[in-house]
Structure formats: structure tokens, C-alpha cells
Amino acid sequence: MRTKIIVICLLAVATGLGIYLGDRVGDTPGPRIEGLLWPDPISIEPFAVLDQHGNPFTEGGLRGKWSLLFFGYTHCPDVCPTTLFEVSELMRALGPDADRAGALFITVDPERDTPAKIKDYLSSFDPRVRGATGDAKAIESAEKAYRVYAKKVPTDSGDYTMDHTALVYLMDKQGRFVAPFSLKRSPEAAAADLRRYL
């Protein structure tokens, strides 16, 4: 009975994510993740930003590899560096298979996060993690493409933090959203899950 309730709840979450992220597209079912059939992959609206080297980067740059994508900012005190560390540990656990996977970190704080700032920030993590930024309009278009919430929150010191969506997106080889990806487990378990798609 307990298992049945858990499965029903997980299916409800999956359905809710499909509705939240937009209409489902594609003719074939999505992959099975931990025994559940997720909705069809969801195509992402076009966006154009800059990578950490100042080169143009669009949604097309995610094609060709299964990737993990997440939004954050370099002044983030906890969630963002933790996520980057977890992705780096996953890449380590993948071993040689890591070259067949990708990861992208998109800032929600373009005011402070220049390409040079993101390049320096990412130097502490796995080199396969790419970074992206741009002007406010470009970042807004990327946030819109992924239905990301981001809001500047002033602090008492006169500075600000960013409140933002912390979801890690699993993207297929066509650059489509497949499902949320959990990093809250051992790197080996996360790597084994991702390796099934590479």
C-alpha cells in the first residue's frame, strides 16, 4: 500500500512538471527513470547568451550530449557551489564516460557575473562544466526558456542576493528537457543513473 502511494505521488509530480514546463512534444515516450515513465522530452525555446570565454552560446550548444543544466550565481553562499561540487563529483565518478556528458551553469545575476567572473569561479570545479552569462535581456530569455524564477533580494548591507529556481535539468542529446536530476545521493549512484543514457 505504501509503495502504491509513493508511486502515485511521484507520477503526480512528474505530471505537474510537464504542465509547468510547457506542452509535451515528441512522438516517443521519454526514458524510464527509477521505474517511472516520464513525459515526452520538452523542447526549449531559443535563447542566446555568452559562455565563460565570451563566445556566443545558444540552446543548440546543448545538442550532441546528455547534459545537466542549472541556474545560479557566483555570489551564491551555499546552493550553487554545492551543486557545482556535486556535478564535479559526478563527473569524477563517471570516469572515462564523463567526456560523453555535459554540464552548463547559467547565471541569474548578469549584473555581476561577467564571462571573466564566471570563468574564474568555475576554475575551482570540473573543467567540463561550462558557464553562461549575458546582458539582462539575454538572461531573461534563458530564464523564460526554462521557466526559471529569479528575483533580486536586497540585503541590509546595501548589497543583494538572488532568490532563484534550484532545479537541475536533465537534457537529452537533442537539447530537450527530460526530467529533474537528483544530485542528493552518492556520486556513484548519480553517475550510474546518468550513464544509462550516454
C-alpha positions in Angstrom: 0.0 0.0 0.0 2.8 2.4 0.9 4.6 1.7 -2.3 1.5 2.4 -4.3 1.0 5.7 -2.6 4.6 6.7 -3.3 4.3 5.8 -7.0 1.0 7.8 -7.3 2.7 10.8 -5.7 5.7 10.6 -8.0 3.5 10.3 -11.0 1.6 13.4 -9.8 4.9 15.3 -9.5 6.0 14.2 -13.0 2.7 15.3 -14.5 2.9 18.6 -12.7 6.4 19.3 -14.0 5.2 18.5 -17.5 2.4 21.0 -17.2 4.6 23.6 -15.5 7.4 23.5 -18.1 5.0 23.6 -21.1 3.3 21.4 -23.7 4.7 17.9 -24.2 6.3 17.3 -27.6 7.6 14.3 -29.5 6.3 11.0 -30.8 8.1 8.6 -28.5 7.8 8.2 -24.7 10.6 9.6 -22.5 13.2 7.4 -20.8 12.4 5.3 -17.7 13.9 6.8 -14.6 13.8 4.7 -11.4 11.0 2.6 -12.8 8.8 5.5 -13.9 7.9 6.7 -17.4 8.5 10.4 -17.6 6.6 12.7 -20.1 7.9 13.1 -23.6 11.0 15.4 -23.8 10.2 19.1 -23.9 11.8 21.3 -26.5 13.3 24.5 -25.2 12.6 28.0 -26.6 15.5 29.7 -28.3 17.9 31.8 -26.3 21.4 33.4 -26.9 23.9 34.1 -24.1 27.8 34.1 -23.8 29.9 31.3 -22.4 32.7 31.9 -19.9 35.1 32.7 -22.7 32.8 35.4 -24.2 31.7 33.2 -27.1 28.1 33.1 -28.2 26.1 30.1 -26.8 22.5 29.1 -27.7 20.2 26.3 -26.9 21.8 24.5 -29.8 25.0 24.2 -27.8 23.4 21.5 -25.7 22.9 19.1 -28.6 25.1 16.1 -29.0 25.5 15.0 -25.4 23.2 14.3 -22.4 23.7 17.3 -20.1 22.9 18.6 -16.7 21.9 22.3 -16.6 21.2 24.5 -13.7 20.9 28.2 -12.8 22.7 30.1 -10.1 25.2 32.9 -9.5 28.8 33.3 -8.3 27.9 35.2 -5.1 25.6 32.4 -4.0 26.6 31.3 -0.5 25.6 27.7 -0.4 23.3 26.1 -3.0 25.2 27.0 -6.1 28.7 26.0 -5.0 27.3 22.8 -3.5 25.6 21.9 -6.8 28.8 22.6 -8.8 30.7 20.4 -6.4 28.2 17.6 -6.7 28.3 17.8 -10.5 32.1 17.8 -10.4 32.0 14.7 -8.1 29.5 13.0 -10.5 31.9 13.7 -13.5 34.7 12.2 -11.4 32.6 9.1 -10.7 31.8 8.8 -14.4 35.4 8.2 -15.2 36.1 8.0 -19.0 32.4 8.3 -19.7 32.4 11.9 -18.4 33.6 13.1 -21.8 30.3 11.9 -23.3 28.3 14.1 -20.8 28.0 17.8 -20.4 27.1 20.4 -17.8 26.0 24.0 -18.1 25.8 26.7 -15.3 23.7 29.8 -16.3 23.9 32.8 -14.1 20.7 34.6 -12.8 22.9 37.6 -11.9 24.2 39.1 -15.1 24.9 42.4 -13.4 27.8 40.9 -11.5 28.6 37.7 -13.4 30.7 38.7 -16.4 32.3 36.0 -18.6 35.6 36.6 -16.8 34.0 36.3 -13.4 32.3 33.0 -14.3 35.5 31.7 -15.8 37.4 32.4 -12.6 34.5 30.9 -10.5 34.3 27.7 -12.5 38.1 27.1 -12.3 37.5 25.5 -8.9 35.3 22.8 -10.4 35.4 20.2 -13.1 36.6 21.6 -16.4 33.7 20.0 -18.3 31.2 22.4 -16.5 30.6 25.3 -18.9 29.3 28.7 -17.7 27.0 31.2 -19.4 26.0 34.8 -18.9 25.0 37.9 -21.0 23.1 41.1 -20.6 19.9 41.3 -18.6 17.7 40.7 -21.7 19.7 37.6 -22.8 19.5 36.1 -19.3 15.8 36.8 -19.1 15.3 34.9 -22.3 17.2 31.9 -21.0 15.2 32.0 -17.7 12.0 32.2 -19.7 13.1 29.2 -21.9 13.4 27.1 -18.8 10.6 28.6 -16.7 13.1 29.7 -14.1 12.2 32.0 -11.3 14.8 34.6 -10.3 14.5 37.7 -8.2 16.9 40.2 -6.7 16.6 40.4 -2.9 18.2 43.5 -1.2 20.2 43.0 2.0 20.6 45.2 5.0 24.2 46.0 3.9 23.0 47.6 0.7 24.1 44.6 -1.4 21.7 41.9 -2.7 21.3 38.2 -3.1 19.3 36.3 -5.7 16.3 34.1 -5.0 16.1 31.5 -7.8 15.0 28.1 -9.0 17.4 25.4 -7.9 16.3 22.6 -10.2 18.9 20.5 -12.0 17.6 19.8 -15.6 18.5 16.6 -17.4 18.7 17.4 -21.1 18.8 14.8 -23.9 21.1 14.8 -27.0 18.6 16.9 -28.8 18.8 19.6 -26.1 15.3 18.8 -24.8 14.3 18.7 -21.1 13.7 15.2 -20.0 13.3 15.2 -16.2 14.8 16.8 -13.0 18.0 15.1 -12.0 18.8 14.4 -8.3 22.3 15.0 -7.1 21.3 14.4 -3.5 22.8 10.9 -3.3 26.3 9.4 -3.7 28.3 10.5 -6.8 28.5 6.8 -7.8 24.7 6.4 -7.7 24.1 9.6 -9.7 26.8 8.6 -12.2 25.2 5.1 -12.6 21.9 6.8 -13.3 23.3 9.2 -15.9 25.5 6.6 -17.5 22.4 4.7 -18.7 21.7 7.5 -21.2 25.3 8.1 -22.5 
